[in-house]
């Protein structure tokens, strides 16, 4: 079982819809990251969370440390939001700086 | 925010040859990492690039196949040696930033071995 599980694997939405992507993890963490990967392969870091909630434009990320769960929300989705969204955690054990990645959620937003 | 310049962005190579990928970061970093992403899979850590010394490789990856250099704090190279079609993947570098301990990623190198 992967230490980081994302759902759904694939998501298709109509422009303007509210979108939620979920991430669950099984280890104690120092931080959780949400990343966006475009078809060319490049990755952009969206959020780094250790508690609570962060907002940037139409994107909102929340984390519940007790439940080991995080969500990424996109309000008023747009076709340019189409990408793979990846959840990654930095395990607390051993003071590691390595990230453990989920398999990603492929989002397609249709006009 | 910090930017990693990764080159080349893509390449098609003959089996048996080698390809060197470069990454240059424009900010101070603590750690640099190299990842492989096979089709349909999540990112897998190949190694941590250490400045001025041998890289630290993850299980299943060896220096002879993936030699890594990091001659200074902000520059690193990964070579994929003696390539076979199974090496066709996206290769990404990443760095942990000194400023806020966040992570930044390169734009990826899409490698196809024929």
Backbone of each chain as ProteinMPNN parsed JSONL, in Angstrom:
{"seq_chain_A": "XXXXXXXXXXXXXXXXXXXXXXXXXXXXXXXXXXXXXXXXXXXXXXXXXXXXXXXXXXXXXXXXXXXXXXXXXXXXXXXXXXXXXXXXXXXXXXXXXXXXXXXXXXXXXXX", "coords_chain_A": {"N_chain_A": [[0.861, -1.182, 0.0], [0.598, 2.185, -0.918], [2.21, 4.919, 0.743], [1.032, 7.353, 0.427], [-2.075, 8.205, -0.639], [-4.219, 9.132, -3.242], [-7.339, 10.53, -4.288], [-9.952, 11.459, -6.572], [-8.531, 9.218, -9.094], [-8.809, 10.067, -11.687], [-10.465, 12.908, -13.003], [-13.099, 14.604, -14.407], [-14.432, 17.689, -15.332], [-16.822, 20.338, -15.801], [-16.323, 23.607, -17.063], [-16.208, 26.097, -14.593], [-17.135, 24.6, -12.469], [-16.88, 23.487, -9.024], [-14.117, 21.96, -7.591], [-12.778, 19.142, -5.934], [-9.97, 17.506, -4.667], [-8.612, 14.731, -3.054], [-6.341, 13.648, -0.465], [-4.767, 11.157, 1.338], [-2.663, 9.998, 3.961], [-0.251, 7.848, 5.56], [1.737, 8.091, 7.419], [3.531, 9.863, 10.049], [4.025, 13.317, 9.517], [6.126, 16.076, 8.489], [5.488, 18.071, 6.747], [3.11, 18.78, 4.122], [2.719, 18.732, 0.63], [1.198, 20.24, -2.187], [1.248, 19.755, -5.612], [1.488, 20.732, -9.058], [1.369, 19.26, -12.193], [2.101, 19.712, -15.529], [1.339, 18.693, -18.961], [3.845, 18.601, -20.325], [5.581, 17.775, -18.388], [6.856, 19.289, -16.446], [6.88, 20.511, -13.067], [5.021, 22.405, -10.749], [5.103, 23.95, -7.626], [2.372, 24.233, -5.535], [1.266, 24.522, -2.908], [2.551, 24.434, 0.433], [1.955, 22.791, 3.373], [1.523, 22.594, 6.882], [-0.362, 22.704, 8.768], [-3.866, 23.533, 9.193], [-5.136, 25.784, 6.804], [-4.672, 27.03, 3.487], [-4.797, 29.632, 1.031], [-4.744, 30.528, -2.365], [-5.453, 32.598, -4.786], [-7.794, 31.03, -6.82], [-7.417, 28.622, -5.659], [-7.533, 26.417, -2.892], [-6.156, 24.917, -0.082], [-6.389, 22.427, 2.383], [-5.624, 20.879, 5.539], [-5.839, 18.13, 7.768], [-4.319, 17.168, 10.445], [-4.674, 15.266, 12.46], [-6.415, 13.432, 11.322], [-4.904, 12.679, 9.203], [-5.18, 13.698, 6.557], [-5.704, 15.551, 3.573], [-7.055, 18.144, 1.503], [-7.443, 19.493, -1.766], [-8.887, 22.235, -3.213], [-10.514, 23.641, -6.018], [-11.931, 26.533, -7.062], [-14.469, 27.777, -9.267], [-13.607, 26.449, -11.732], [-11.402, 26.204, -14.594], [-10.544, 25.616, -18.044], [-7.733, 25.886, -18.25], [-6.866, 24.915, -15.867], [-6.531, 22.275, -16.201], [-4.597, 19.508, -15.589], [-2.178, 17.375, -13.949], [-2.536, 16.755, -10.569], [-0.611, 16.516, -7.736], [-0.066, 15.051, -4.622], [2.242, 15.297, -2.004], [4.271, 14.164, 0.689], [6.404, 15.03, 3.441], [7.966, 12.858, 5.356], [8.083, 12.689, 8.932], [9.737, 11.048, 10.363], [13.045, 10.332, 11.199], [13.989, 12.753, 10.358], [14.031, 13.225, 7.65], [14.609, 14.748, 4.44], [13.43, 13.962, 2.193], [10.76, 13.629, -0.179], [7.614, 11.912, -0.317], [5.549, 10.683, -2.755], [2.166, 10.879, -3.98], [0.19, 9.154, -6.499], [-1.036, 10.917, -8.13], [-3.68, 12.997, -9.455], [-5.505, 13.177, -12.298], [-6.798, 15.917, -13.811], [-9.301, 17.106, -15.887], [-10.691, 19.846, -17.362], [-13.429, 20.814, -19.032], [-14.497, 23.106, -21.581]], "CA_chain_A": [[0.0, 0.0, 0.0], [1.362, 3.408, -0.981], [2.066, 5.75, 1.932], [0.21, 8.503, 0.07], [-3.15, 7.795, -1.54], [-5.021, 10.241, -3.746], [-8.585, 10.216, -4.984], [-9.975, 10.333, -7.503], [-7.371, 9.127, -10.001], [-9.153, 10.907, -12.83], [-11.605, 13.776, -12.717], [-13.505, 15.466, -15.524], [-15.376, 18.692, -14.847], [-17.193, 21.413, -16.71], [-15.821, 24.923, -16.653], [-16.995, 26.756, -13.565], [-17.448, 23.699, -11.358], [-16.025, 23.423, -7.845], [-13.407, 20.682, -7.663], [-12.062, 18.703, -4.733], [-9.061, 16.356, -4.781], [-8.294, 14.29, -1.706], [-5.056, 12.988, -0.225], [-4.618, 10.537, 2.656], [-1.309, 9.477, 4.157], [-0.256, 6.89, 6.668], [2.882, 8.304, 8.307], [3.644, 11.195, 10.618], [4.677, 14.165, 8.535], [6.551, 17.439, 8.826], [4.781, 18.979, 5.844], [2.446, 18.189, 2.957], [2.824, 19.622, -0.527], [0.39, 20.031, -3.38], [2.023, 20.088, -6.801], [0.746, 20.681, -10.315], [2.233, 18.815, -13.287], [1.515, 19.92, -16.831], [1.664, 17.584, -19.883], [5.261, 18.553, -20.668], [6.306, 17.099, -17.308], [7.308, 20.216, -15.413], [6.073, 20.54, -11.846], [4.949, 23.673, -10.021], [4.661, 23.784, -6.253], [1.212, 25.077, -5.264], [1.148, 24.795, -1.476], [3.224, 23.638, 1.458], [1.082, 22.89, 4.543], [1.761, 21.756, 8.056], [-1.597, 22.752, 9.55], [-4.871, 24.506, 8.8], [-5.679, 26.061, 5.473], [-4.015, 28.103, 2.737], [-5.552, 30.026, -0.164], [-4.011, 31.314, -3.361], [-6.348, 32.768, -5.923], [-8.933, 30.105, -6.802], [-6.991, 27.363, -5.047], [-7.558, 26.343, -1.432], [-5.672, 23.628, 0.426], [-6.623, 22.211, 3.808], [-5.025, 19.668, 6.08], [-6.245, 17.694, 9.094], [-3.182, 16.344, 10.871], [-5.154, 14.133, 13.267], [-7.007, 12.435, 10.431], [-3.931, 12.391, 8.14], [-5.927, 13.919, 5.327], [-5.646, 16.903, 3.006], [-7.856, 18.35, 0.297], [-7.169, 20.636, -2.637], [-10.113, 22.695, -3.841], [-10.403, 24.653, -7.071], [-13.218, 27.19, -7.283], [-14.67, 28.324, -10.618], [-12.565, 25.791, -12.533], [-11.182, 26.716, -15.944], [-9.758, 24.632, -18.817], [-6.287, 25.986, -18.002], [-6.554, 24.153, -14.653], [-6.314, 20.875, -16.579], [-3.233, 19.111, -15.244], [-2.134, 16.343, -12.917], [-2.286, 17.329, -9.251], [0.119, 15.513, -6.965], [0.125, 15.265, -3.193], [3.517, 14.733, -1.542], [4.5, 14.425, 2.106], [7.763, 14.86, 3.965], [7.816, 12.104, 6.61], [8.789, 13.26, 10.068], [10.681, 10.074, 10.903], [14.436, 10.4, 10.767], [14.362, 14.083, 9.887], [14.313, 13.138, 6.22], [14.179, 15.831, 3.567], [12.868, 13.384, 0.982], [9.313, 13.646, -0.322], [6.938, 10.707, -0.783], [4.541, 11.217, -3.657], [1.007, 10.131, -4.449], [0.223, 8.85, -7.927], [-1.573, 12.039, -8.877], [-5.06, 13.05, -9.938], [-5.542, 13.854, -13.595], [-7.984, 16.759, -13.92], [-9.631, 17.685, -17.193], [-11.802, 20.789, -17.282], [-13.95, 21.077, -20.377], [-15.15, 24.434, -21.726]], "C_chain_A": [[0.897, 1.23, 0.0], [1.137, 4.223, 0.289], [1.179, 6.955, 1.686], [-0.808, 8.053, -0.979], [-3.959, 9.018, -1.952], [-6.308, 9.716, -4.367], [-9.251, 11.502, -5.441], [-8.69, 10.279, -8.333], [-7.565, 10.031, -11.206], [-10.414, 11.687, -12.501], [-11.861, 14.654, -13.932], [-14.578, 16.404, -15.031], [-15.71, 19.656, -15.971], [-16.664, 22.73, -16.164], [-16.773, 25.563, -15.653], [-17.3, 25.896, -12.359], [-16.429, 23.835, -10.23], [-15.423, 22.022, -7.784], [-12.716, 20.397, -6.336], [-11.235, 17.472, -5.055], [-8.597, 16.021, -3.37], [-6.966, 13.546, -1.63], [-5.06, 12.445, 1.198], [-3.23, 9.934, 2.764], [-1.267, 8.692, 5.449], [0.875, 7.1, 7.665], [2.799, 9.686, 8.942], [4.455, 12.08, 9.685], [5.135, 15.486, 9.141], [5.798, 18.456, 7.978], [4.145, 18.188, 4.716], [2.486, 19.219, 1.837], [1.77, 19.238, -1.56], [1.157, 20.581, -4.57], [1.125, 19.976, -8.021], [1.724, 20.299, -11.421], [1.49, 18.966, -14.608], [2.006, 18.852, -17.799], [3.135, 17.5, -20.265], [6.117, 17.898, -19.6], [6.731, 18.008, -16.184], [6.343, 20.286, -14.25], [6.18, 21.907, -11.197], [4.447, 23.377, -8.615], [3.523, 24.768, -5.983], [1.162, 25.49, -3.794], [2.102, 23.904, -0.69], [2.451, 23.872, 2.751], [1.635, 22.054, 5.681], [0.552, 21.772, 8.983], [-2.571, 23.695, 8.861], [-5.174, 24.578, 7.318], [-4.85, 27.154, 4.821], [-4.821, 28.375, 1.477], [-4.645, 30.836, -1.07], [-4.879, 31.416, -4.592], [-7.553, 31.862, -5.804], [-8.614, 28.776, -6.143], [-7.011, 27.474, -3.528], [-7.059, 24.96, -1.041], [-5.902, 23.577, 1.92], [-5.933, 20.941, 4.247], [-5.561, 19.415, 7.479], [-5.196, 16.705, 9.563], [-3.653, 15.104, 11.633], [-5.695, 13.036, 12.379], [-6.066, 12.04, 9.294], [-4.598, 12.535, 6.766], [-5.786, 15.371, 4.895], [-6.545, 16.956, 1.78], [-7.355, 19.574, -0.445], [-8.469, 20.991, -3.34], [-9.778, 23.72, -4.914], [-11.793, 25.242, -7.265], [-13.263, 27.747, -8.707], [-13.631, 27.771, -11.587], [-12.579, 26.288, -13.982], [-10.38, 25.679, -16.713], [-8.256, 24.726, -18.573], [-5.869, 25.304, -16.69], [-6.286, 22.677, -14.963], [-4.848, 20.509, -16.413], [-3.325, 17.894, -14.334], [-1.758, 17.014, -11.599], [-1.735, 16.229, -8.344], [0.243, 15.966, -5.518], [1.439, 14.607, -2.79], [3.707, 15.094, -0.074], [5.98, 14.285, 2.428], [7.614, 14.147, 5.301], [8.655, 12.716, 7.722], [9.903, 12.34, 10.543], [12.067, 10.263, 10.32], [14.867, 11.76, 10.268], [14.659, 14.128, 8.402], [13.84, 14.379, 5.471], [13.58, 15.291, 2.28], [11.358, 13.518, 0.997], [8.816, 12.281, -0.781], [5.709, 11.173, -1.549], [3.35, 10.287, -3.808], [1.103, 9.938, -5.948], [-0.394, 9.96, -8.773], [-3.026, 11.874, -9.251], [-5.057, 13.843, -11.233], [-6.872, 14.594, -13.727], [-8.117, 17.281, -15.338], [-10.838, 18.577, -17.006], [-12.208, 21.156, -18.7], [-14.651, 22.43, -20.453], [-16.657, 24.296, -21.882]], "O_chain_A": [[1.831, 1.33, 0.795], [0.041, 4.231, 0.849], [0.629, 7.523, 2.629], [-0.446, 7.584, -2.058], [-4.336, 9.838, -1.114], [-6.355, 8.607, -4.899], [-9.132, 12.53, -4.774], [-7.866, 11.192, -8.275], [-6.63, 10.673, -11.685], [-11.309, 11.196, -11.813], [-10.97, 15.35, -14.42], [-15.533, 15.975, -14.384], [-14.98, 19.773, -16.955], [-16.575, 22.928, -14.952], [-17.988, 25.567, -15.847], [-17.689, 26.422, -11.317], [-15.285, 24.237, -10.441], [-16.133, 21.024, -7.909], [-12.149, 21.288, -5.705], [-11.733, 16.512, -5.644], [-8.236, 16.905, -2.594], [-6.529, 12.908, -2.588], [-5.323, 13.18, 2.15], [-2.686, 9.422, 1.786], [-2.125, 8.843, 6.318], [0.97, 6.371, 8.652], [2.096, 10.568, 8.449], [5.46, 11.641, 9.124], [4.611, 15.946, 10.155], [5.506, 19.563, 8.43], [4.573, 17.081, 4.393], [2.311, 20.416, 2.065], [1.49, 18.059, -1.773], [1.649, 21.709, -4.549], [0.141, 19.236, -8.027], [2.774, 20.923, -11.576], [0.399, 18.425, -14.789], [2.986, 18.166, -17.506], [3.629, 16.399, -20.511], [7.253, 17.506, -19.867], [6.948, 17.541, -15.066], [5.134, 20.138, -14.424], [7.259, 22.491, -11.101], [3.479, 22.638, -8.437], [3.675, 25.975, -6.171], [1.03, 26.673, -3.48], [2.415, 22.783, -1.091], [2.303, 25.014, 3.186], [2.147, 20.954, 5.474], [0.454, 20.942, 9.887], [-2.177, 24.541, 8.059], [-5.434, 23.566, 6.666], [-4.382, 28.08, 5.484], [-5.449, 27.474, 0.921], [-3.89, 31.7, -0.625], [-5.029, 30.456, -5.348], [-8.267, 31.909, -4.802], [-9.471, 27.895, -6.08], [-6.574, 28.47, -2.951], [-7.49, 23.953, -1.604], [-5.648, 24.544, 2.638], [-5.686, 20.041, 3.446], [-5.721, 20.339, 8.275], [-5.179, 15.551, 9.137], [-3.094, 14.02, 11.468], [-5.472, 11.852, 12.635], [-6.395, 11.157, 8.503], [-4.578, 11.621, 5.941], [-5.751, 16.287, 5.715], [-6.768, 15.949, 1.108], [-6.907, 20.552, 0.153], [-9.082, 20.142, -3.988], [-8.887, 24.553, -4.747], [-12.731, 24.518, -7.599], [-12.241, 28.134, -9.273], [-12.869, 28.527, -12.191], [-13.603, 26.722, -14.511], [-9.61, 24.932, -16.11], [-7.565, 23.714, -18.684], [-4.679, 25.132, -16.426], [-5.865, 21.922, -14.087], [-3.97, 21.122, -17.018], [-4.418, 17.442, -13.993], [-0.776, 17.753, -11.528], [-2.324, 15.157, -8.212], [0.607, 17.106, -5.232], [1.717, 13.478, -3.195], [3.35, 16.191, 0.356], [6.709, 13.531, 1.784], [7.183, 14.756, 6.28], [9.768, 13.192, 7.501], [10.91, 12.811, 11.073], [12.242, 10.343, 9.104], [15.995, 11.917, 9.8], [15.44, 14.961, 7.94], [12.821, 14.981, 5.809], [13.255, 16.058, 1.374], [10.741, 13.522, 2.062], [9.495, 11.58, -1.531], [4.92, 11.971, -1.041], [3.493, 9.065, -3.77], [1.992, 10.49, -6.596], [-0.285, 9.941, -9.999], [-3.539, 10.76, -9.352], [-4.668, 15.011, -11.27], [-7.937, 13.977, -13.753], [-7.172, 17.824, -15.912], [-11.888, 18.127, -16.546], [-11.431, 21.732, -19.461], [-15.316, 22.847, -19.505], [-17.359, 25.298, -22.014]]}, "seq_chain_B": "XXXXXXXXXXXXXXXXXXXXXXXXXXXXXXXXXXXXXXXXXXXXXXXXXXXXXXXXXXXXXXXXXXXXXXXXXXXXXXXXXXXXXXXXXXXXXXXXXXXXXXXXXXXXXXXXXX", "coords_chain_B": {"N_chain_B": [[9.77, 33.571, -6.617], [11.858, 30.62, -6.449], [13.651, 29.358, -9.299], [14.278, 26.554, -11.323], [16.418, 25.777, -13.887], [16.243, 23.408, -16.279], [17.858, 21.204, -18.468], [18.321, 18.902, -21.241], [14.967, 19.64, -22.492], [13.68, 17.605, -23.744], [14.554, 14.513, -25.354], [15.526, 12.194, -27.873], [17.037, 9.164, -27.924], [19.554, 6.794, -28.954], [19.705, 3.325, -28.156], [22.125, 2.153, -25.835], [23.654, 4.428, -25.743], [24.534, 7.467, -23.883], [23.049, 10.02, -21.86], [23.269, 13.29, -20.6], [21.781, 15.25, -18.154], [21.09, 18.529, -17.097], [20.801, 20.714, -14.271], [20.151, 23.918, -13.009], [19.872, 26.074, -10.323], [18.362, 29.128, -9.267], [18.493, 30.176, -6.761], [19.486, 30.069, -3.286], [20.023, 26.845, -2.021], [19.364, 23.899, -0.011], [19.285, 21.102, -0.359], [19.541, 18.898, -3.212], [17.754, 16.929, -5.546], [17.174, 14.022, -7.597], [14.705, 12.674, -9.721], [12.768, 10.005, -11.167], [10.135, 9.504, -13.434], [8.159, 7.154, -14.496], [6.001, 6.152, -17.237], [2.673, 6.856, -16.418], [3.123, 6.551, -13.724], [3.968, 7.471, -10.277], [6.351, 9.9, -8.993], [9.646, 8.733, -8.538], [12.316, 8.62, -6.336], [15.612, 8.913, -7.365], [18.184, 9.627, -6.438], [19.914, 11.557, -3.921], [21.619, 14.479, -4.49], [24.799, 15.297, -3.506], [26.821, 17.986, -2.468], [29.996, 18.185, -3.797], [30.654, 15.563, -3.17], [30.036, 11.984, -3.368], [26.845, 11.022, -4.646], [23.845, 10.1, -2.843], [22.27, 7.147, -3.22], [19.06, 5.692, -3.909], [17.404, 2.593, -3.091], [17.722, 0.209, -5.626], [18.802, 1.82, -7.529], [21.879, 2.659, -9.081], [25.241, 3.917, -9.047], [26.792, 3.491, -11.347], [24.966, 3.348, -13.398], [23.492, 5.68, -13.162], [25.214, 8.146, -12.894], [25.93, 10.995, -10.911], [26.599, 14.432, -10.538], [27.528, 17.192, -8.438], [28.877, 19.927, -8.422], [28.798, 22.43, -7.221], [26.732, 24.457, -4.97], [24.339, 25.046, -6.337], [24.076, 23.709, -8.765], [23.653, 20.764, -10.689], [24.172, 17.581, -12.268], [22.723, 14.798, -13.971], [23.458, 11.714, -15.334], [22.243, 9.412, -17.635], [23.16, 6.273, -18.262], [24.368, 4.006, -20.809], [21.886, 3.443, -22.209], [18.636, 1.898, -22.37], [15.48, 0.905, -23.864], [13.8, 0.714, -21.625], [14.547, 2.776, -20.017], [13.182, 4.954, -20.839], [11.538, 7.714, -19.836], [10.271, 10.416, -17.768], [12.577, 12.633, -16.422], [13.316, 14.374, -13.511], [14.617, 17.157, -11.742], [14.969, 18.449, -8.421], [14.92, 20.855, -5.779], [15.538, 21.768, -2.413], [14.643, 24.658, -0.802], [16.613, 27.163, 0.759], [15.498, 29.431, 1.82], [12.728, 29.196, 2.619], [12.354, 26.568, 3.07], [10.748, 25.233, 1.328], [10.012, 23.323, -1.686], [11.333, 23.266, -4.983], [10.911, 22.549, -8.467], [12.363, 21.244, -11.462], [11.673, 21.641, -15.001], [11.537, 19.231, -16.188], [12.792, 16.423, -18.083], [12.014, 14.796, -20.908], [12.633, 11.688, -21.866], [13.209, 9.52, -24.545], [14.058, 6.343, -25.527], [15.303, 4.612, -28.226]], "CA_chain_B": [[10.078, 32.218, -6.163], [13.048, 30.053, -7.075], [13.469, 28.71, -10.595], [15.306, 25.606, -11.762], [16.543, 25.629, -15.33], [16.611, 22.022, -16.555], [18.104, 20.985, -19.888], [17.363, 19.352, -22.246], [13.573, 19.396, -22.125], [13.337, 16.294, -24.276], [15.545, 13.954, -26.263], [15.341, 10.827, -28.371], [18.403, 8.632, -27.935], [19.762, 5.413, -29.369], [20.094, 2.43, -27.074], [23.567, 2.001, -25.655], [24.305, 5.732, -25.571], [24.325, 8.119, -22.591], [22.531, 11.384, -21.902], [23.48, 14.056, -19.373], [20.766, 16.263, -17.89], [21.643, 19.553, -16.21], [19.883, 21.576, -13.536], [20.744, 25.092, -12.383], [18.901, 26.762, -9.481], [18.726, 30.54, -9.168], [18.424, 30.594, -5.35], [20.247, 29.193, -2.379], [19.303, 25.6, -1.722], [20.028, 23.007, 0.93], [19.412, 19.765, -0.939], [19.085, 18.686, -4.575], [17.288, 15.564, -5.735], [16.833, 13.589, -8.952], [13.576, 11.755, -9.738], [12.319, 9.413, -12.419], [8.694, 9.264, -13.479], [7.816, 6.276, -15.606], [4.652, 6.457, -17.728], [1.543, 6.496, -15.57], [3.546, 6.294, -12.336], [4.367, 8.634, -9.488], [7.785, 10.174, -9.012], [10.503, 7.859, -7.734], [13.599, 9.257, -6.061], [16.8, 8.178, -7.796], [19.293, 9.905, -5.526], [20.15, 12.897, -3.401], [22.915, 14.96, -4.979], [25.563, 15.917, -2.43], [27.831, 18.878, -3.007], [31.399, 17.825, -3.654], [30.883, 14.162, -2.8], [29.19, 11.047, -4.094], [25.416, 11.098, -4.368], [23.244, 9.04, -2.035], [21.325, 6.497, -4.11], [17.97, 4.899, -3.331], [17.419, 1.174, -3.436], [17.37, -0.067, -7.013], [19.529, 2.738, -8.417], [23.311, 2.542, -8.833], [26.049, 5.013, -9.586], [27.276, 3.188, -12.693], [23.884, 3.59, -14.339], [23.018, 7.062, -13.01], [26.196, 9.002, -12.226], [25.427, 12.328, -10.567], [27.583, 15.376, -10.013], [27.036, 18.449, -7.876], [30.139, 20.608, -8.14], [28.554, 23.56, -6.325], [25.458, 24.363, -4.259], [23.14, 25.288, -7.133], [24.164, 23.051, -10.069], [23.816, 19.318, -10.623], [23.902, 16.835, -13.49], [22.405, 13.375, -13.916], [23.707, 11.014, -16.591], [21.614, 8.101, -17.807], [24.218, 5.592, -19.013], [24.08, 2.747, -21.507], [20.426, 3.469, -22.17], [17.777, 0.905, -23.01], [14.112, 1.446, -23.941], [13.195, 0.774, -20.289], [14.921, 4.054, -19.392], [12.299, 6.008, -21.347], [10.819, 8.269, -18.681], [10.56, 11.815, -17.472], [13.533, 12.808, -15.333], [13.119, 15.691, -12.905], [15.421, 17.538, -10.589], [14.253, 19.23, -7.422], [15.797, 21.432, -4.776], [14.893, 22.303, -1.208], [15.097, 26.04, -0.72], [17.12, 27.608, 2.057], [14.719, 30.559, 2.307], [11.479, 28.828, 3.302], [12.346, 25.108, 3.152], [9.876, 24.631, 0.332], [10.689, 22.597, -2.756], [11.095, 23.709, -6.344], [11.151, 21.459, -9.406], [12.685, 21.571, -12.837], [10.595, 21.463, -15.977], [11.519, 17.844, -16.623], [13.405, 15.972, -19.335], [11.279, 13.636, -21.426], [13.611, 10.866, -22.582], [12.735, 8.347, -25.284], [15.189, 5.53, -26.001], [14.829, 3.769, -29.331]], "C_chain_B": [[11.244, 31.654, -6.971], [12.711, 29.335, -8.364], [14.619, 27.76, -10.837], [15.275, 25.557, -13.279], [17.051, 24.23, -15.608], [16.735, 21.834, -18.06], [18.636, 19.583, -20.13], [15.932, 19.077, -21.789], [13.096, 18.048, -22.658], [14.47, 15.824, -25.185], [15.126, 12.56, -26.686], [16.735, 10.272, -28.592], [18.422, 7.19, -28.407], [20.144, 4.566, -28.166], [21.609, 2.271, -27.043], [24.312, 3.319, -25.467], [23.982, 6.291, -24.185], [23.81, 9.527, -22.809], [22.778, 12.057, -20.56], [22.455, 15.176, -19.295], [21.335, 17.242, -16.865], [20.529, 20.316, -15.505], [20.644, 22.696, -12.845], [19.644, 25.824, -11.615], [19.34, 28.209, -9.314], [18.646, 31.076, -7.74], [19.283, 29.664, -4.506], [19.399, 27.992, -1.995], [20.083, 24.804, -0.685], [20.298, 21.655, 0.278], [18.976, 19.805, -2.4], [18.8, 17.211, -4.778], [17.062, 15.296, -7.225], [15.754, 12.513, -8.871], [13.393, 11.177, -11.138], [10.809, 9.225, -12.331], [8.404, 8.435, -14.716], [6.359, 6.501, -16.002], [3.564, 5.961, -16.786], [1.88, 6.276, -14.113], [3.844, 7.595, -11.596], [5.884, 8.805, -9.554], [8.517, 9.215, -8.07], [11.861, 8.53, -7.56], [14.737, 8.361, -6.523], [17.91, 8.361, -6.766], [19.228, 11.334, -5.027], [21.536, 13.325, -3.846], [23.62, 15.709, -3.867], [26.662, 16.787, -3.023], [29.223, 18.339, -2.73], [31.674, 16.402, -3.223], [29.879, 13.29, -3.542], [27.729, 11.184, -3.679], [24.967, 9.918, -3.514], [22.115, 8.416, -2.833], [20.272, 5.718, -3.331], [18.1, 3.447, -3.792], [16.959, 0.986, -4.88], [18.067, 0.83, -8.016], [21.006, 2.685, -8.051], [24.076, 3.617, -9.58], [26.508, 4.739, -11.008], [26.232, 3.505, -13.751], [23.468, 5.059, -14.334], [24.067, 7.914, -12.283], [25.667, 10.424, -12.08], [26.597, 13.175, -10.103], [26.873, 16.573, -9.421], [28.272, 19.249, -7.457], [29.993, 21.834, -7.261], [27.127, 23.483, -5.799], [24.248, 24.365, -5.184], [23.127, 24.59, -8.492], [24.377, 21.557, -9.885], [23.545, 18.715, -11.999], [23.583, 15.385, -13.153], [22.712, 12.795, -15.291], [22.959, 9.688, -16.568], [22.525, 7.334, -18.77], [23.712, 4.341, -19.694], [22.572, 2.514, -21.592], [19.774, 2.303, -22.9], [16.362, 1.498, -23.064], [13.417, 1.559, -22.584], [13.542, 2.064, -19.547], [14.068, 5.216, -19.899], [11.385, 6.467, -20.228], [10.946, 9.782, -18.719], [11.525, 11.841, -16.294], [13.416, 14.241, -14.828], [14.15, 15.935, -11.824], [14.579, 18.415, -9.673], [15.267, 19.761, -6.429], [14.966, 21.91, -3.598], [15.503, 23.668, -0.935], [15.545, 26.398, 0.687], [16.183, 28.631, 2.687], [13.538, 30.12, 3.162], [11.299, 27.319, 3.436], [11.263, 24.464, 2.293], [10.701, 23.924, -0.731], [10.353, 23.233, -4.096], [11.54, 22.602, -7.289], [11.562, 22.013, -10.762], [11.516, 21.268, -13.751], [10.571, 20.056, -16.558], [12.236, 17.615, -17.94], [12.673, 14.719, -19.767], [12.223, 12.857, -22.324], [12.924, 9.687, -23.249], [13.959, 7.632, -25.823], [14.675, 4.564, -27.053], [15.89, 2.741, -29.738]], "O_chain_B": [[11.569, 32.158, -8.045], [11.626, 28.773, -8.511], [15.78, 28.092, -10.597], [14.227, 25.322, -13.881], [18.169, 23.889, -15.221], [15.861, 22.236, -18.829], [19.368, 19.085, -19.275], [15.716, 18.363, -20.81], [12.205, 17.428, -22.078], [15.239, 16.627, -25.713], [14.455, 11.842, -25.943], [17.524, 10.835, -29.351], [17.437, 6.463, -28.278], [20.83, 5.04, -27.261], [22.276, 2.258, -28.078], [25.479, 3.32, -25.074], [23.252, 5.673, -23.41], [24.103, 10.153, -23.828], [22.528, 11.469, -19.508], [22.282, 15.949, -20.237], [21.977, 16.841, -15.894], [19.456, 20.536, -16.066], [21.652, 22.46, -12.179], [18.604, 26.157, -12.184], [20.534, 28.496, -9.227], [18.721, 32.285, -7.525], [19.739, 28.616, -4.965], [18.214, 28.117, -1.687], [21.284, 24.997, -0.5], [21.408, 21.13, 0.357], [18.151, 20.633, -2.788], [19.506, 16.35, -4.254], [16.798, 16.211, -8.005], [15.85, 11.574, -8.081], [13.798, 11.766, -12.141], [10.277, 8.838, -11.291], [8.403, 8.943, -15.837], [5.567, 6.986, -15.195], [3.541, 4.791, -16.405], [1.022, 5.858, -13.337], [3.957, 8.664, -12.197], [6.598, 7.964, -10.1], [8.062, 8.933, -6.961], [12.478, 8.957, -8.536], [14.824, 7.197, -6.129], [18.498, 7.393, -6.284], [18.582, 12.197, -5.622], [22.516, 12.619, -3.608], [23.071, 16.676, -3.338], [27.349, 16.384, -3.962], [29.586, 18.071, -1.585], [32.821, 16.061, -2.936], [28.996, 13.783, -4.244], [27.42, 11.43, -2.513], [25.623, 8.877, -3.471], [21.108, 9.072, -3.099], [20.536, 5.166, -2.263], [18.809, 3.135, -4.749], [15.939, 1.535, -5.297], [17.941, 0.627, -9.224], [21.359, 2.668, -6.872], [23.625, 4.149, -10.594], [26.606, 5.671, -11.806], [26.572, 3.887, -14.871], [23.131, 5.617, -15.378], [23.822, 8.357, -11.161], [25.048, 10.977, -12.989], [27.473, 12.707, -9.374], [25.77, 16.93, -9.835], [28.66, 19.246, -6.289], [30.957, 22.246, -6.616], [26.389, 22.557, -6.137], [23.23, 23.752, -4.862], [22.239, 24.859, -9.301], [25.168, 21.127, -9.045], [22.786, 19.27, -12.793], [24.1, 14.822, -12.188], [22.267, 13.335, -16.304], [23.036, 8.937, -15.596], [22.649, 7.694, -19.941], [22.768, 3.697, -19.237], [22.058, 1.508, -21.102], [20.286, 1.798, -23.899], [16.08, 2.483, -22.383], [12.541, 2.406, -22.407], [12.895, 2.402, -18.555], [14.22, 6.344, -19.43], [10.56, 5.7, -19.732], [11.625, 10.351, -19.573], [11.317, 11.156, -15.292], [13.416, 15.194, -15.608], [14.513, 15.024, -11.08], [13.606, 19.037, -10.1], [16.344, 19.188, -6.258], [13.845, 22.391, -3.76], [16.722, 23.813, -0.849], [14.934, 25.989, 1.675], [16.069, 28.712, 3.91], [13.358, 30.599, 4.282], [10.244, 26.843, 3.855], [10.903, 23.305, 2.496], [11.931, 23.926, -0.682], [9.228, 23.682, -4.317], [12.429, 21.815, -6.964], [11.158, 23.108, -11.153], [10.503, 20.711, -13.329], [9.678, 19.724, -17.337], [12.282, 18.494, -18.801], [12.706, 13.7, -19.076], [12.572, 13.311, -23.414], [12.164, 8.952, -22.62], [14.798, 8.234, -26.493], [13.74, 3.799, -26.814], [15.663, 1.948, -30.652]]}, "name": "protein", "num_of_chains": 2, "seq": "XXXXXXXXXXXXXXXXXXXXXXXXXXXXXXXXXXXXXXXXXXXXXXXXXXXXXXXXXXXXXXXXXXXXXXXXXXXXXXXXXXXXXXXXXXXXXXXXXXXXXXXXXXXXXXXXXXXXXXXXXXXXXXXXXXXXXXXXXXXXXXXXXXXXXXXXXXXXXXXXXXXXXXXXXXXXXXXXXXXXXXXXXXXXXXXXXXXXXXXXXXXXXXXXXXXXXXXXXXXXXXXXX"}
